[in-house]
Amino acid sequence: KMLAVLMELGCVFHSFIIGISLGVSLTFQDIEPLLIALTFHQLLEGISLALVVQRSGFSKLKALAMVSTFVLTC
């Protein structure tokens, strides 16, 4: 369970920093290549986080809350 919580915190912090970097970009030309790469990166990160949370043995409500937190920060 500790691994799942640490991964959750890392993913949420990582997504928050990515959001800030996208927010300070001035033009779509600056964002476009980064946005394409981040879409696939965040997709795979979300899948791995969901698998770790599922295998950790949390209740369904707690697991849903953890994954929802990640989704909201994305």
Predicted model as a PDB file, atoms N, CA, C, CB and O in Angstrom, pLDDT in the B-factor column:
MODEL        1                                                                  
ATOM      1  N   LYS A   1       0.821  -1.194   0.000  1.00 82.00           N  
ATOM      2  CA  LYS A   1       0.000   0.000   0.000  1.00 82.00           C  
ATOM      3  C   LYS A   1       0.866   1.259   0.000  1.00 82.00           C  
ATOM      4  CB  LYS A   1      -0.934  -0.002   1.205  1.00 82.00           C  
ATOM      5  O   LYS A   1       0.492   2.275  -0.586  1.00 82.00           O  
ATOM      6  N   MET A   2       2.026   1.187   0.662  1.00 83.00           N  
ATOM      7  CA  MET A   2       2.913   2.352   0.703  1.00 83.00           C  
ATOM      8  C   MET A   2       3.434   2.689  -0.700  1.00 83.00           C  
ATOM      9  CB  MET A   2       4.095   2.094   1.664  1.00 83.00           C  
ATOM     10  O   MET A   2       3.560   3.860  -1.056  1.00 83.00           O  
ATOM     11  N   LEU A   3       3.733   1.659  -1.489  1.00 82.00           N  
ATOM     12  CA  LEU A   3       4.195   1.891  -2.859  1.00 82.00           C  
ATOM     13  C   LEU A   3       3.128   2.607  -3.682  1.00 82.00           C  
ATOM     14  CB  LEU A   3       4.576   0.563  -3.529  1.00 82.00           C  
ATOM     15  O   LEU A   3       3.433   3.515  -4.455  1.00 82.00           O  
ATOM     16  N   ALA A   4       1.876   2.190  -3.510  1.00 84.00           N  
ATOM     17  CA  ALA A   4       0.784   2.825  -4.253  1.00 84.00           C  
ATOM     18  C   ALA A   4       0.617   4.288  -3.849  1.00 84.00           C  
ATOM     19  CB  ALA A   4      -0.529   2.065  -4.024  1.00 84.00           C  
ATOM     20  O   ALA A   4       0.386   5.143  -4.704  1.00 84.00           O  
ATOM     21  N   VAL A   5       0.732   4.579  -2.557  1.00 83.00           N  
ATOM     22  CA  VAL A   5       0.591   5.964  -2.089  1.00 83.00           C  
ATOM     23  C   VAL A   5       1.745   6.823  -2.607  1.00 83.00           C  
ATOM     24  CB  VAL A   5       0.540   6.015  -0.540  1.00 83.00           C  
ATOM     25  O   VAL A   5       1.530   7.953  -3.045  1.00 83.00           O  
ATOM     26  N   LEU A   6       2.962   6.291  -2.558  1.00 86.00           N  
ATOM     27  CA  LEU A   6       4.117   7.046  -3.062  1.00 86.00           C  
ATOM     28  C   LEU A   6       4.024   7.285  -4.565  1.00 86.00           C  
ATOM     29  CB  LEU A   6       5.415   6.307  -2.736  1.00 86.00           C  
ATOM     30  O   LEU A   6       4.357   8.364  -5.054  1.00 86.00           O  
ATOM     31  N   MET A   7       3.570   6.274  -5.288  1.00 85.00           N  
ATOM     32  CA  MET A   7       3.411   6.448  -6.734  1.00 85.00           C  
ATOM     33  C   MET A   7       2.327   7.479  -7.024  1.00 85.00           C  
ATOM     34  CB  MET A   7       3.067   5.102  -7.413  1.00 85.00           C  
ATOM     35  O   MET A   7       2.471   8.299  -7.930  1.00 85.00           O  
ATOM     36  N   GLU A   8       1.242   7.436  -6.254  1.00 83.00           N  
ATOM     37  CA  GLU A   8       0.163   8.423  -6.416  1.00 83.00           C  
ATOM     38  C   GLU A   8       0.697   9.838  -6.211  1.00 83.00           C  
ATOM     39  CB  GLU A   8      -0.989   8.140  -5.422  1.00 83.00           C  
ATOM     40  O   GLU A   8       0.442  10.724  -7.026  1.00 83.00           O  
ATOM     41  N   LEU A   9       1.427  10.046  -5.138  1.00 85.00           N  
ATOM     42  CA  LEU A   9       1.969  11.378  -4.851  1.00 85.00           C  
ATOM     43  C   LEU A   9       2.933  11.832  -5.948  1.00 85.00           C  
ATOM     44  CB  LEU A   9       2.683  11.380  -3.489  1.00 85.00           C  
ATOM     45  O   LEU A   9       2.912  12.991  -6.361  1.00 85.00           O  
ATOM     46  N   GLY A  10       3.770  10.919  -6.409  1.00 85.00           N  
ATOM     47  CA  GLY A  10       4.706  11.258  -7.486  1.00 85.00           C  
ATOM     48  C   GLY A  10       4.003  11.617  -8.775  1.00 85.00           C  
ATOM     49  O   GLY A  10       4.377  12.580  -9.444  1.00 85.00           O  
ATOM     50  N   CYS A  11       2.983  10.846  -9.127  1.00 83.00           N  
ATOM     51  CA  CYS A  11       2.241  11.112 -10.361  1.00 83.00           C  
ATOM     52  C   CYS A  11       1.472  12.426 -10.284  1.00 83.00           C  
ATOM     53  CB  CYS A  11       1.279   9.966 -10.655  1.00 83.00           C  
ATOM     54  O   CYS A  11       1.430  13.182 -11.255  1.00 83.00           O  
ATOM     55  N   VAL A  12       0.866  12.698  -9.137  1.00 83.00           N  
ATOM     56  CA  VAL A  12       0.108  13.941  -8.981  1.00 83.00           C  
ATOM     57  C   VAL A  12       1.044  15.144  -9.057  1.00 83.00           C  
ATOM     58  CB  VAL A  12      -0.664  13.944  -7.642  1.00 83.00           C  
ATOM     59  O   VAL A  12       0.739  16.125  -9.735  1.00 83.00           O  
ATOM     60  N   PHE A  13       2.179  15.074  -8.367  1.00 87.00           N  
ATOM     61  CA  PHE A  13       3.151  16.170  -8.407  1.00 87.00           C  
ATOM     62  C   PHE A  13       3.687  16.359  -9.822  1.00 87.00           C  
ATOM     63  CB  PHE A  13       4.312  15.901  -7.429  1.00 87.00           C  
ATOM     64  O   PHE A  13       3.829  17.486 -10.298  1.00 87.00           O  
ATOM     65  N   HIS A  14       3.983  15.246 -10.486  1.00 83.00           N  
ATOM     66  CA  HIS A  14       4.499  15.283 -11.855  1.00 83.00           C  
ATOM     67  C   HIS A  14       3.476  15.939 -12.794  1.00 83.00           C  
ATOM     68  CB  HIS A  14       4.842  13.850 -12.344  1.00 83.00           C  
ATOM     69  O   HIS A  14       3.845  16.774 -13.621  1.00 83.00           O  
ATOM     70  N   SER A  15       2.217  15.573 -12.672  1.00 81.00           N  
ATOM     71  CA  SER A  15       1.171  16.147 -13.516  1.00 81.00           C  
ATOM     72  C   SER A  15       0.985  17.636 -13.244  1.00 81.00           C  
ATOM     73  CB  SER A  15      -0.146  15.409 -13.297  1.00 81.00           C  
ATOM     74  O   SER A  15       0.752  18.417 -14.167  1.00 81.00           O  
ATOM     75  N   PHE A  16       1.086  18.021 -11.988  1.00 84.00           N  
ATOM     76  CA  PHE A  16       0.961  19.431 -11.616  1.00 84.00           C  
ATOM     77  C   PHE A  16       2.076  20.264 -12.262  1.00 84.00           C  
ATOM     78  CB  PHE A  16       0.999  19.586 -10.079  1.00 84.00           C  
ATOM     79  O   PHE A  16       1.811  21.335 -12.809  1.00 84.00           O  
ATOM     80  N   ILE A  17       3.308  19.778 -12.200  1.00 84.00           N  
ATOM     81  CA  ILE A  17       4.450  20.489 -12.798  1.00 84.00           C  
ATOM     82  C   ILE A  17       4.292  20.574 -14.321  1.00 84.00           C  
ATOM     83  CB  ILE A  17       5.785  19.777 -12.438  1.00 84.00           C  
ATOM     84  O   ILE A  17       4.587  21.610 -14.918  1.00 84.00           O  
ATOM     85  N   ILE A  18       3.830  19.497 -14.943  1.00 80.00           N  
ATOM     86  CA  ILE A  18       3.594  19.515 -16.390  1.00 80.00           C  
ATOM     87  C   ILE A  18       2.539  20.560 -16.744  1.00 80.00           C  
ATOM     88  CB  ILE A  18       3.152  18.119 -16.889  1.00 80.00           C  
ATOM     89  O   ILE A  18       2.680  21.282 -17.731  1.00 80.00           O  
ATOM     90  N   GLY A  19       1.483  20.639 -15.938  1.00 79.00           N  
ATOM     91  CA  GLY A  19       0.439  21.629 -16.172  1.00 79.00           C  
ATOM     92  C   GLY A  19       0.951  23.049 -16.080  1.00 79.00           C  
ATOM     93  O   GLY A  19       0.551  23.914 -16.860  1.00 79.00           O  
ATOM     94  N   ILE A  20       1.826  23.289 -15.137  1.00 82.00           N  
ATOM     95  CA  ILE A  20       2.428  24.623 -15.020  1.00 82.00           C  
ATOM     96  C   ILE A  20       3.278  24.934 -16.248  1.00 82.00           C  
ATOM     97  CB  ILE A  20       3.285  24.723 -13.737  1.00 82.00           C  
ATOM     98  O   ILE A  20       3.223  26.045 -16.775  1.00 82.00           O  
ATOM     99  N   SER A  21       4.058  23.964 -16.705  1.00 77.00           N  
ATOM    100  CA  SER A  21       4.908  24.213 -17.880  1.00 77.00           C  
ATOM    101  C   SER A  21       4.066  24.476 -19.123  1.00 77.00           C  
ATOM    102  CB  SER A  21       5.848  23.021 -18.128  1.00 77.00           C  
ATOM    103  O   SER A  21       4.437  25.303 -19.956  1.00 77.00           O  
ATOM    104  N   LEU A  22       2.943  23.785 -19.258  1.00 77.00           N  
ATOM    105  CA  LEU A  22       2.053  24.062 -20.393  1.00 77.00           C  
ATOM    106  C   LEU A  22       1.380  25.417 -20.237  1.00 77.00           C  
ATOM    107  CB  LEU A  22       0.990  22.962 -20.527  1.00 77.00           C  
ATOM    108  O   LEU A  22       1.141  26.109 -21.227  1.00 77.00           O  
ATOM    109  N   GLY A  23       1.076  25.800 -19.010  1.00 78.00           N  
ATOM    110  CA  GLY A  23       0.395  27.060 -18.765  1.00 78.00           C  
ATOM    111  C   GLY A  23       1.233  28.284 -19.072  1.00 78.00           C  
ATOM    112  O   GLY A  23       0.690  29.327 -19.439  1.00 78.00           O  
ATOM    113  N   VAL A  24       2.546  28.179 -18.930  1.00 80.00           N  
ATOM    114  CA  VAL A  24       3.399  29.338 -19.184  1.00 80.00           C  
ATOM    115  C   VAL A  24       3.866  29.418 -20.632  1.00 80.00           C  
ATOM    116  CB  VAL A  24       4.598  29.301 -18.269  1.00 80.00           C  
ATOM    117  O   VAL A  24       4.507  30.393 -21.022  1.00 80.00           O  
ATOM    118  N   SER A  25       3.549  28.396 -21.435  1.00 73.00           N  
ATOM    119  CA  SER A  25       3.896  28.446 -22.851  1.00 73.00           C  
ATOM    120  C   SER A  25       3.038  29.505 -23.528  1.00 73.00           C  
ATOM    121  CB  SER A  25       3.704  27.058 -23.528  1.00 73.00           C  
ATOM    122  O   SER A  25       1.842  29.610 -23.257  1.00 73.00           O  
ATOM    123  N   LEU A  26       3.643  30.277 -24.399  1.00 68.00           N  
ATOM    124  CA  LEU A  26       2.975  31.444 -24.958  1.00 68.00           C  
ATOM    125  C   LEU A  26       2.135  31.151 -26.195  1.00 68.00           C  
ATOM    126  CB  LEU A  26       3.986  32.473 -25.292  1.00 68.00           C  
ATOM    127  O   LEU A  26       1.052  31.716 -26.348  1.00 68.00           O  
ATOM    128  N   THR A  27       2.613  30.284 -27.076  1.00 74.00           N  
ATOM    129  CA  THR A  27       1.898  30.060 -28.329  1.00 74.00           C  
ATOM    130  C   THR A  27       1.597  28.578 -28.502  1.00 74.00           C  
ATOM    131  CB  THR A  27       2.713  30.588 -29.525  1.00 74.00           C  
ATOM    132  O   THR A  27       2.201  27.726 -27.850  1.00 74.00           O  
ATOM    133  N   PHE A  28       0.650  28.284 -29.396  1.00 73.00           N  
ATOM    134  CA  PHE A  28       0.309  26.894 -29.680  1.00 73.00           C  
ATOM    135  C   PHE A  28       1.487  26.171 -30.305  1.00 73.00           C  
ATOM    136  CB  PHE A  28      -0.908  26.814 -30.602  1.00 73.00           C  
ATOM    137  O   PHE A  28       1.643  24.966 -30.110  1.00 73.00           O  
ATOM    138  N   GLN A  29       2.321  26.884 -31.054  1.00 76.00           N  
ATOM    139  CA  GLN A  29       3.491  26.258 -31.660  1.00 76.00           C  
ATOM    140  C   GLN A  29       4.472  25.776 -30.604  1.00 76.00           C  
ATOM    141  CB  GLN A  29       4.181  27.228 -32.604  1.00 76.00           C  
ATOM    142  O   GLN A  29       5.188  24.800 -30.830  1.00 76.00           O  
ATOM    143  N   ASP A  30       4.519  26.442 -29.454  1.00 72.00           N  
ATOM    144  CA  ASP A  30       5.364  25.993 -28.351  1.00 72.00           C  
ATOM    145  C   ASP A  30       4.774  24.754 -27.683  1.00 72.00           C  
ATOM    146  CB  ASP A  30       5.541  27.117 -27.322  1.00 72.00           C  
ATOM    147  O   ASP A  30       5.506  23.878 -27.224  1.00 72.00           O  
ATOM    148  N   ILE A  31       3.459  24.692 -27.634  1.00 76.00           N  
ATOM    149  CA  ILE A  31       2.780  23.637 -26.887  1.00 76.00           C  
ATOM    150  C   ILE A  31       2.576  22.364 -27.701  1.00 76.00           C  
ATOM    151  CB  ILE A  31       1.450  24.137 -26.401  1.00 76.00           C  
ATOM    152  O   ILE A  31       2.628  21.268 -27.144  1.00 76.00           O  
ATOM    153  N   GLU A  32       2.347  22.484 -28.997  1.00 79.00           N  
ATOM    154  CA  GLU A  32       1.915  21.356 -29.820  1.00 79.00           C  
ATOM    155  C   GLU A  32       2.790  20.102 -29.685  1.00 79.00           C  
ATOM    156  CB  GLU A  32       1.886  21.779 -31.250  1.00 79.00           C  
ATOM    157  O   GLU A  32       2.243  19.036 -29.404  1.00 79.00           O  
ATOM    158  N   PRO A  33       4.110  20.168 -29.869  1.00 78.00           N  
ATOM    159  CA  PRO A  33       4.902  18.931 -29.745  1.00 78.00           C  
ATOM    160  C   PRO A  33       4.890  18.377 -28.317  1.00 78.00           C  
ATOM    161  CB  PRO A  33       6.348  19.189 -30.181  1.00 78.00           C  
ATOM    162  O   PRO A  33       4.860  17.163 -28.113  1.00 78.00           O  
ATOM    163  N   LEU A  34       4.912  19.271 -27.346  1.00 77.00           N  
ATOM    164  CA  LEU A  34       4.883  18.848 -25.949  1.00 77.00           C  
ATOM    165  C   LEU A  34       3.551  18.196 -25.606  1.00 77.00           C  
ATOM    166  CB  LEU A  34       5.141  20.039 -25.024  1.00 77.00           C  
ATOM    167  O   LEU A  34       3.516  17.208 -24.871  1.00 77.00           O  
ATOM    168  N   LEU A  35       2.461  18.735 -26.127  1.00 78.00           N  
ATOM    169  CA  LEU A  35       1.137  18.203 -25.843  1.00 78.00           C  
ATOM    170  C   LEU A  35       0.957  16.799 -26.410  1.00 78.00           C  
ATOM    171  CB  LEU A  35       0.074  19.127 -26.403  1.00 78.00           C  
ATOM    172  O   LEU A  35       0.352  15.941 -25.767  1.00 78.00           O  
ATOM    173  N   ILE A  36       1.471  16.566 -27.591  1.00 81.00           N  
ATOM    174  CA  ILE A  36       1.374  15.240 -28.215  1.00 81.00           C  
ATOM    175  C   ILE A  36       2.158  14.216 -27.389  1.00 81.00           C  
ATOM    176  CB  ILE A  36       1.904  15.278 -29.681  1.00 81.00           C  
ATOM    177  O   ILE A  36       1.651  13.131 -27.107  1.00 81.00           O  
ATOM    178  N   ALA A  37       3.363  14.547 -27.011  1.00 79.00           N  
ATOM    179  CA  ALA A  37       4.186  13.634 -26.224  1.00 79.00           C  
ATOM    180  C   ALA A  37       3.574  13.386 -24.847  1.00 79.00           C  
ATOM    181  CB  ALA A  37       5.602  14.190 -26.078  1.00 79.00           C  
ATOM    182  O   ALA A  37       3.565  12.256 -24.360  1.00 79.00           O  
ATOM    183  N   LEU A  38       3.072  14.433 -24.231  1.00 81.00           N  
ATOM    184  CA  LEU A  38       2.502  14.299 -22.890  1.00 81.00           C  
ATOM    185  C   LEU A  38       1.213  13.491 -22.875  1.00 81.00           C  
ATOM    186  CB  LEU A  38       2.246  15.661 -22.305  1.00 81.00           C  
ATOM    187  O   LEU A  38       0.915  12.825 -21.884  1.00 81.00           O  
ATOM    188  N   THR A  39       0.451  13.541 -23.950  1.00 83.00           N  
ATOM    189  CA  THR A  39      -0.783  12.764 -24.018  1.00 83.00           C  
ATOM    190  C   THR A  39      -0.480  11.285 -23.868  1.00 83.00           C  
ATOM    191  CB  THR A  39      -1.520  13.027 -25.337  1.00 83.00           C  
ATOM    192  O   THR A  39      -1.117  10.601 -23.067  1.00 83.00           O  
ATOM    193  N   PHE A  40       0.472  10.787 -24.620  1.00 84.00           N  
ATOM    194  CA  PHE A  40       0.825   9.375 -24.528  1.00 84.00           C  
ATOM    195  C   PHE A  40       1.519   9.061 -23.205  1.00 84.00           C  
ATOM    196  CB  PHE A  40       1.722   8.977 -25.699  1.00 84.00           C  
ATOM    197  O   PHE A  40       1.279   8.009 -22.613  1.00 84.00           O  
ATOM    198  N   HIS A  41       2.363   9.952 -22.748  1.00 83.00           N  
ATOM    199  CA  HIS A  41       3.078   9.758 -21.484  1.00 83.00           C  
ATOM    200  C   HIS A  41       2.096   9.669 -20.311  1.00 83.00           C  
ATOM    201  CB  HIS A  41       4.083  10.908 -21.253  1.00 83.00           C  
ATOM    202  O   HIS A  41       2.198   8.768 -19.480  1.00 83.00           O  
ATOM    203  N   GLN A  42       1.161  10.594 -20.249  1.00 83.00           N  
ATOM    204  CA  GLN A  42       0.192  10.606 -19.156  1.00 83.00           C  
ATOM    205  C   GLN A  42      -0.761   9.409 -19.249  1.00 83.00           C  
ATOM    206  CB  GLN A  42      -0.605  11.920 -19.168  1.00 83.00           C  
ATOM    207  O   GLN A  42      -1.184   8.881 -18.221  1.00 83.00           O  
ATOM    208  N   LEU A  43      -1.095   8.986 -20.446  1.00 86.00           N  
ATOM    209  CA  LEU A  43      -1.947   7.817 -20.619  1.00 86.00           C  
ATOM    210  C   LEU A  43      -1.292   6.585 -20.007  1.00 86.00           C  
ATOM    211  CB  LEU A  43      -2.244   7.580 -22.107  1.00 86.00           C  
ATOM    212  O   LEU A  43      -1.919   5.866 -19.229  1.00 86.00           O  
ATOM    213  N   LEU A  44      -0.044   6.345 -20.354  1.00 86.00           N  
ATOM    214  CA  LEU A  44       0.666   5.179 -19.820  1.00 86.00           C  
ATOM    215  C   LEU A  44       0.902   5.305 -18.320  1.00 86.00           C  
ATOM    216  CB  LEU A  44       2.001   4.996 -20.540  1.00 86.00           C  
ATOM    217  O   LEU A  44       0.837   4.309 -17.599  1.00 86.00           O  
ATOM    218  N   GLU A  45       1.171   6.506 -17.846  1.00 85.00           N  
ATOM    219  CA  GLU A  45       1.344   6.728 -16.414  1.00 85.00           C  
ATOM    220  C   GLU A  45       0.042   6.452 -15.664  1.00 85.00           C  
ATOM    221  CB  GLU A  45       1.819   8.166 -16.147  1.00 85.00           C  
ATOM    222  O   GLU A  45       0.063   5.860 -14.585  1.00 85.00           O  
ATOM    223  N   GLY A  46      -1.067   6.867 -16.216  1.00 84.00           N  
ATOM    224  CA  GLY A  46      -2.366   6.616 -15.596  1.00 84.00           C  
ATOM    225  C   GLY A  46      -2.708   5.141 -15.546  1.00 84.00           C  
ATOM    226  O   GLY A  46      -3.244   4.661 -14.547  1.00 84.00           O  
ATOM    227  N   ILE A  47      -2.406   4.418 -16.607  1.00 86.00           N  
ATOM    228  CA  ILE A  47      -2.658   2.981 -16.630  1.00 86.00           C  
ATOM    229  C   ILE A  47      -1.815   2.276 -15.578  1.00 86.00           C  
ATOM    230  CB  ILE A  47      -2.368   2.402 -18.022  1.00 86.00           C  
ATOM    231  O   ILE A  47      -2.318   1.422 -14.849  1.00 86.00           O  
ATOM    232  N   SER A  48      -0.538   2.626 -15.494  1.00 85.00           N  
ATOM    233  CA  SER A  48       0.329   1.981 -14.498  1.00 85.00           C  
ATOM    234  C   SER A  48      -0.103   2.332 -13.081  1.00 85.00           C  
ATOM    235  CB  SER A  48       1.792   2.391 -14.713  1.00 85.00           C  
ATOM    236  O   SER A  48      -0.065   1.474 -12.199  1.00 85.00           O  
ATOM    237  N   LEU A  49      -0.508   3.562 -12.846  1.00 84.00           N  
ATOM    238  CA  LEU A  49      -0.986   3.950 -11.520  1.00 84.00           C  
ATOM    239  C   LEU A  49      -2.249   3.169 -11.155  1.00 84.00           C  
ATOM    240  CB  LEU A  49      -1.260   5.467 -11.466  1.00 84.00           C  
ATOM    241  O   LEU A  49      -2.381   2.693 -10.027  1.00 84.00           O  
ATOM    242  N   ALA A  50      -3.167   3.039 -12.095  1.00 85.00           N  
ATOM    243  CA  ALA A  50      -4.401   2.294 -11.827  1.00 85.00           C  
ATOM    244  C   ALA A  50      -4.112   0.835 -11.496  1.00 85.00           C  
ATOM    245  CB  ALA A  50      -5.342   2.376 -13.029  1.00 85.00           C  
ATOM    246  O   ALA A  50      -4.756   0.261 -10.618  1.00 85.00           O  
ATOM    247  N   LEU A  51      -3.157   0.235 -12.186  1.00 86.00           N  
ATOM    248  CA  LEU A  51      -2.802  -1.156 -11.902  1.00 86.00           C  
ATOM    249  C   LEU A  51      -2.168  -1.310 -10.521  1.00 86.00           C  
ATOM    250  CB  LEU A  51      -1.850  -1.683 -12.970  1.00 86.00           C  
ATOM    251  O   LEU A  51      -2.481  -2.253  -9.794  1.00 86.00           O  
ATOM    252  N   VAL A  52      -1.284  -0.392 -10.164  1.00 87.00           N  
ATOM    253  CA  VAL A  52      -0.650  -0.460  -8.848  1.00 87.00           C  
ATOM    254  C   VAL A  52      -1.680  -0.263  -7.747  1.00 87.00           C  
ATOM    255  CB  VAL A  52       0.461   0.591  -8.727  1.00 87.00           C  
ATOM    256  O   VAL A  52      -1.654  -0.975  -6.743  1.00 87.00           O  
ATOM    257  N   VAL A  53      -2.583   0.688  -7.921  1.00 86.00           N  
ATOM    258  CA  VAL A  53      -3.624   0.937  -6.920  1.00 86.00           C  
ATOM    259  C   VAL A  53      -4.557  -0.270  -6.819  1.00 86.00           C  
ATOM    260  CB  VAL A  53      -4.430   2.215  -7.276  1.00 86.00           C  
ATOM    261  O   VAL A  53      -4.966  -0.645  -5.720  1.00 86.00           O  
ATOM    262  N   GLN A  54      -4.893  -0.874  -7.944  1.00 85.00           N  
ATOM    263  CA  GLN A  54      -5.779  -2.035  -7.943  1.00 85.00           C  
ATOM    264  C   GLN A  54      -5.142  -3.213  -7.202  1.00 85.00           C  
ATOM    265  CB  GLN A  54      -6.128  -2.440  -9.382  1.00 85.00           C  
ATOM    266  O   GLN A  54      -5.820  -3.905  -6.443  1.00 85.00           O  
ATOM    267  N   ARG A  55      -3.864  -3.440  -7.415  1.00 87.00           N  
ATOM    268  CA  ARG A  55      -3.175  -4.571  -6.787  1.00 87.00           C  
ATOM    269  C   ARG A  55      -2.814  -4.330  -5.331  1.00 87.00           C  
ATOM    270  CB  ARG A  55      -1.930  -4.891  -7.553  1.00 87.00           C  
ATOM    271  O   ARG A  55      -2.443  -5.267  -4.623  1.00 87.00           O  
ATOM    272  N   SER A  56      -2.916  -3.098  -4.879  1.00 87.00           N  
ATOM    273  CA  SER A  56      -2.491  -2.784  -3.513  1.00 87.00           C  
ATOM    274  C   SER A  56      -3.511  -3.182  -2.462  1.00 87.00           C  
ATOM    275  CB  SER A  56      -2.208  -1.318  -3.394  1.00 87.00           C  
ATOM    276  O   SER A  56      -3.170  -3.257  -1.282  1.00 87.00           O  
ATOM    277  N   GLY A  57      -4.735  -3.437  -2.850  1.00 86.00           N  
ATOM    278  CA  GLY A  57      -5.733  -3.905  -1.906  1.00 86.00           C  
ATOM    279  C   GLY A  57      -6.547  -2.815  -1.229  1.00 86.00           C  
ATOM    280  O   GLY A  57      -7.167  -3.069  -0.197  1.00 86.00           O  
ATOM    281  N   PHE A  58      -6.562  -1.624  -1.774  1.00 86.00           N  
ATOM    282  CA  PHE A  58      -7.403  -0.560  -1.231  1.00 86.00           C  
ATOM    283  C   PHE A  58      -8.867  -0.868  -1.517  1.00 86.00           C  
ATOM    284  CB  PHE A  58      -7.009   0.814  -1.826  1.00 86.00           C  
ATOM    285  O   PHE A  58      -9.181  -1.643  -2.421  1.00 86.00           O  
ATOM    286  N   SER A  59      -9.753  -0.262  -0.749  1.00 88.00           N  
ATOM    287  CA  SER A  59     -11.182  -0.398  -1.040  1.00 88.00           C  
ATOM    288  C   SER A  59     -11.480   0.298  -2.367  1.00 88.00           C  
ATOM    289  CB  SER A  59     -12.055   0.203   0.115  1.00 88.00           C  
ATOM    290  O   SER A  59     -10.701   1.127  -2.838  1.00 88.00           O  
ATOM    291  N   LYS A  60     -12.615  -0.053  -2.955  1.00 89.00           N  
ATOM    292  CA  LYS A  60     -12.955   0.536  -4.256  1.00 89.00           C  
ATOM    293  C   LYS A  60     -13.110   2.048  -4.168  1.00 89.00           C  
ATOM    294  CB  LYS A  60     -14.240  -0.083  -4.797  1.00 89.00           C  
ATOM    295  O   LYS A  60     -12.735   2.769  -5.092  1.00 89.00           O  
ATOM    296  N   LEU A  61     -13.659   2.526  -3.062  1.00 92.00           N  
ATOM    297  CA  LEU A  61     -13.842   3.965  -2.891  1.00 92.00           C  
ATOM    298  C   LEU A  61     -12.499   4.685  -2.779  1.00 92.00           C  
ATOM    299  CB  LEU A  61     -14.695   4.248  -1.651  1.00 92.00           C  
ATOM    300  O   LEU A  61     -12.305   5.735  -3.390  1.00 92.00           O  
ATOM    301  N   LYS A  62     -11.583   4.130  -2.009  1.00 88.00           N  
ATOM    302  CA  LYS A  62     -10.254   4.733  -1.839  1.00 88.00           C  
ATOM    303  C   LYS A  62      -9.488   4.697  -3.171  1.00 88.00           C  
ATOM    304  CB  LYS A  62      -9.449   3.988  -0.724  1.00 88.00           C  
ATOM    305  O   LYS A  62      -8.831   5.670  -3.539  1.00 88.00           O  
ATOM    306  N   ALA A  63      -9.577   3.573  -3.885  1.00 87.00           N  
ATOM    307  CA  ALA A  63      -8.902   3.457  -5.177  1.00 87.00           C  
ATOM    308  C   ALA A  63      -9.478   4.463  -6.177  1.00 87.00           C  
ATOM    309  CB  ALA A  63      -9.034   2.020  -5.727  1.00 87.00           C  
ATOM    310  O   ALA A  63      -8.735   5.086  -6.936  1.00 87.00           O  
ATOM    311  N   LEU A  64     -10.789   4.616  -6.172  1.00 87.00           N  
ATOM    312  CA  LEU A  64     -11.423   5.585  -7.067  1.00 87.00           C  
ATOM    313  C   LEU A  64     -10.990   7.004  -6.731  1.00 87.00           C  
ATOM    314  CB  LEU A  64     -12.948   5.469  -6.989  1.00 87.00           C  
ATOM    315  O   LEU A  64     -10.760   7.813  -7.630  1.00 87.00           O  
ATOM    316  N   ALA A  65     -10.879   7.310  -5.453  1.00 89.00           N  
ATOM    317  CA  ALA A  65     -10.429   8.643  -5.030  1.00 89.00           C  
ATOM    318  C   ALA A  65      -8.994   8.904  -5.475  1.00 89.00           C  
ATOM    319  CB  ALA A  65     -10.540   8.788  -3.503  1.00 89.00           C  
ATOM    320  O   ALA A  65      -8.672  10.004  -5.926  1.00 89.00           O  
ATOM    321  N   MET A  66      -8.132   7.898  -5.350  1.00 85.00           N  
ATOM    322  CA  MET A  66      -6.729   8.070  -5.748  1.00 85.00           C  
ATOM    323  C   MET A  66      -6.602   8.290  -7.254  1.00 85.00           C  
ATOM    324  CB  MET A  66      -5.900   6.848  -5.328  1.00 85.00           C  
ATOM    325  O   MET A  66      -5.886   9.188  -7.697  1.00 85.00           O  
ATOM    326  N   VAL A  67      -7.294   7.476  -8.027  1.00 83.00           N  
ATOM    327  CA  VAL A  67      -7.214   7.612  -9.484  1.00 83.00           C  
ATOM    328  C   VAL A  67      -7.873   8.915  -9.933  1.00 83.00           C  
ATOM    329  CB  VAL A  67      -7.883   6.403 -10.182  1.00 83.00           C  
ATOM    330  O   VAL A  67      -7.391   9.560 -10.864  1.00 83.00           O  
ATOM    331  N   SER A  68      -8.959   9.305  -9.288  1.00 87.00           N  
ATOM    332  CA  SER A  68      -9.629  10.563  -9.636  1.00 87.00           C  
ATOM    333  C   SER A  68      -8.746  11.774  -9.362  1.00 87.00           C  
ATOM    334  CB  SER A  68     -10.934  10.696  -8.861  1.00 87.00           C  
ATOM    335  O   SER A  68      -8.774  12.752 -10.109  1.00 87.00           O  
ATOM    336  N   THR A  69      -7.963  11.706  -8.293  1.00 85.00           N  
ATOM    337  CA  THR A  69      -7.022  12.788  -8.000  1.00 85.00           C  
ATOM    338  C   THR A  69      -6.022  12.949  -9.129  1.00 85.00           C  
ATOM    339  CB  THR A  69      -6.288  12.526  -6.680  1.00 85.00           C  
ATOM    340  O   THR A  69      -5.725  14.065  -9.554  1.00 85.00           O  
ATOM    341  N   PHE A  70      -5.503  11.830  -9.612  1.00 83.00           N  
ATOM    342  CA  PHE A  70      -4.567  11.883 -10.740  1.00 83.00           C  
ATOM    343  C   PHE A  70      -5.235  12.458 -11.985  1.00 83.00           C  
ATOM    344  CB  PHE A  70      -4.013  10.485 -11.043  1.00 83.00           C  
ATOM    345  O   PHE A  70      -4.662  13.297 -12.680  1.00 83.00           O  
ATOM    346  N   VAL A  71      -6.446  11.998 -12.253  1.00 83.00           N  
ATOM    347  CA  VAL A  71      -7.173  12.479 -13.442  1.00 83.00           C  
ATOM    348  C   VAL A  71      -7.413  13.982 -13.363  1.00 83.00           C  
ATOM    349  CB  VAL A  71      -8.521  11.740 -13.590  1.00 83.00           C  
ATOM    350  O   VAL A  71      -7.260  14.683 -14.363  1.00 83.00           O  
ATOM    351  N   LEU A  72      -7.781  14.477 -12.208  1.00 84.00           N  
ATOM    352  CA  LEU A  72      -8.033  15.917 -12.057  1.00 84.00           C  
ATOM    353  C   LEU A  72      -6.763  16.748 -12.227  1.00 84.00           C  
ATOM    354  CB  LEU A  72      -8.646  16.198 -10.691  1.00 84.00           C  
ATOM    355  O   LEU A  72      -6.820  17.857 -12.758  1.00 84.00           O  
ATOM    356  N   THR A  73      -5.632  16.233 -11.788  1.00 82.00           N  
ATOM    357  CA  THR A  73      -4.394  16.995 -11.960  1.00 82.00           C  
ATOM    358  C   THR A  73      -3.913  16.961 -13.408  1.00 82.00           C  
ATOM    359  CB  THR A  73      -3.304  16.451 -11.035  1.00 82.00           C  
ATOM    360  O   THR A  73      -3.201  17.863 -13.850  1.00 82.00           O  
ATOM    361  N   CYS A  74      -4.297  15.929 -14.137  1.00 77.00           N  
ATOM    362  CA  CYS A  74      -3.934  15.878 -15.569  1.00 77.00           C  
ATOM    363  C   CYS A  74      -4.700  16.936 -16.317  1.00 77.00           C  
ATOM    364  CB  CYS A  74      -4.217  14.479 -16.179  1.00 77.00           C  
ATOM    365  O   CYS A  74      -4.546  17.067 -17.531  1.00 77.00           O  
TER     366      CYS A  74                                                      
ENDMDL                                                                          
END                                                                             
